[in-house]
C-alpha cells in the first residue's frame, strides 16, 4: 500500500542566511529544526538520511534510542528528558571521536569495503 502525503510543503525556505559566524550558525540551526519538524514530522534520522543522500555523504549517528538502550542494558538506568538534554551538547564531538580512531581505522576500513562492494577494486588489504 502506498501513502501519498498531500500536506503542502513549506519549502523552499527563502531566507537570506549569513555564511559565517555565530549568528549564521544559530540561523542554520533554527532553520534545520523547523525543517525537521515541518517536513519530517520530527524524524531527524530520516532528515539526516535524506541530507546525506542529497549531499552524497556517508554518515553514522547515535540517536536517543542508542543512548537509552546503552544506559538501560549496561547500567539499569532509564534515560530521562533531563539526562538527554544534558547529553545533547556533547553529541557534536562524535565525528571527531570516530575520525580519531586509529586502531582499527573505522573510516578507512569502511572506504575499502565500499570500494570493493562497488566493484572499483577487486581486493585491498585493510591496513590498521
C-alpha positions as CSV (number, residue, x, y, z in Angstrom):
1,X,0.0,0.0,0.0
2,X,1.4,3.4,-0.9
3,X,0.8,6.5,1.0
4,X,0.8,9.9,-0.7
5,X,1.3,12.9,1.6
6,X,-0.8,15.8,0.3
7,X,0.4,18.2,3.0
8,X,1.7,21.3,1.3
9,X,5.5,21.6,1.8
10,X,6.8,24.7,3.5
11,X,9.8,24.6,1.1
12,X,11.6,26.3,-0.4
13,X,13.0,28.1,2.5
14,X,13.7,31.5,1.1
15,X,15.8,33.1,3.8
16,X,19.0,35.1,3.5
17,X,21.4,33.4,5.8
18,X,24.8,34.8,6.7
19,X,27.6,32.3,5.8
20,X,29.8,32.6,8.8
21,X,29.8,33.4,12.5
22,X,27.7,32.6,15.4
23,X,24.6,34.3,14.0
24,X,24.8,32.2,10.9
25,X,25.1,29.0,12.9
26,X,22.1,30.0,15.1
27,X,20.0,30.7,12.0
28,X,21.0,27.5,10.3
29,X,20.2,25.5,13.5
30,X,16.8,27.3,13.7
31,X,16.0,26.5,10.0
32,X,17.1,22.9,10.3
33,X,14.9,22.5,13.4
34,X,12.0,24.0,11.5
35,X,12.6,21.7,8.5
36,X,12.8,18.6,10.7
37,X,9.6,19.5,12.5
38,X,7.5,20.7,9.5
39,X,8.7,18.5,6.7
40,X,9.8,15.4,8.6
41,X,7.3,15.5,11.5
42,X,10.2,15.5,14.0
43,X,12.0,12.5,12.4
44,X,15.6,13.7,12.5
45,X,17.0,10.3,11.4
46,X,15.1,10.4,8.1
47,X,16.1,14.0,7.6
48,X,19.7,13.1,8.1
49,X,19.5,10.2,5.7
50,X,17.9,12.5,3.1
51,X,20.5,15.1,3.6
52,X,23.3,12.6,3.4
53,X,21.8,11.2,0.2
54,X,21.4,14.7,-1.4
55,X,25.0,15.6,-0.3
56,X,26.4,12.3,-1.4
57,X,27.7,11.6,2.1
58,X,28.3,8.5,4.3
59,X,27.1,9.3,7.8
60,X,26.9,7.5,11.1
61,X,24.9,8.6,14.0
62,X,23.9,7.8,17.6
63,X,20.3,8.8,18.5
64,X,18.5,9.0,21.7
65,X,17.4,5.3,21.3
66,X,21.0,4.2,21.3
67,X,21.9,6.0,24.5
68,X,18.7,4.9,26.2
69,X,19.5,1.3,25.2
70,X,23.1,1.6,26.4
71,X,22.1,3.0,29.8
72,X,19.3,0.5,30.3
73,X,21.2,-2.6,29.2
74,X,24.6,-1.8,30.8
75,X,23.6,0.2,33.9
76,X,19.9,-0.3,34.5
77,X,19.3,3.4,34.1
78,X,16.4,4.9,32.3
79,X,17.3,7.9,30.1
80,X,15.1,10.9,31.2
81,X,14.4,14.0,29.2
82,X,16.7,15.9,31.6
83,X,19.6,13.5,31.0
84,X,19.0,13.6,27.2
85,X,19.1,17.4,27.3
86,X,22.4,17.3,29.3
87,X,23.9,14.8,26.8
88,X,22.9,16.7,23.6
89,X,25.7,19.3,23.6
90,X,28.3,16.5,23.7
91,X,27.0,14.7,20.6
92,X,28.6,17.1,18.2
93,X,32.0,15.5,19.0
94,X,31.0,12.1,17.7
95,X,32.5,12.8,14.2
96,X,35.8,13.8,15.8
97,X,35.8,10.7,18.0
98,X,35.2,8.3,15.1
99,X,37.7,10.2,12.9
100,X,40.3,9.9,15.6
101,X,40.1,6.2,15.8
102,X,43.5,4.8,14.8
103,X,43.2,1.1,15.6
104,X,41.1,0.0,13.8
105,X,40.7,2.8,11.4
106,X,36.9,2.8,11.1
107,X,36.8,5.2,8.2
108,X,39.5,3.6,6.1
109,X,38.0,0.1,6.6
110,X,34.6,1.3,5.6
111,X,36.0,3.1,2.5
112,X,37.9,-0.1,1.4
113,X,34.7,-2.2,1.8
114,X,32.6,0.3,-0.1
115,X,35.2,0.5,-2.9
116,X,35.2,-3.3,-3.1
117,X,31.4,-3.6,-2.9
118,X,31.1,-1.0,-5.8
119,X,33.4,-3.2,-7.9
120,X,36.0,-0.4,-8.2
121,X,38.8,-2.6,-6.8
122,X,38.7,-6.4,-6.6
123,X,40.6,-6.5,-3.3
124,X,42.6,-4.3,-1.0
125,X,44.2,-5.4,2.2
126,X,42.9,-3.2,5.1
127,X,45.7,-1.6,7.0
128,X,45.4,-0.8,10.7
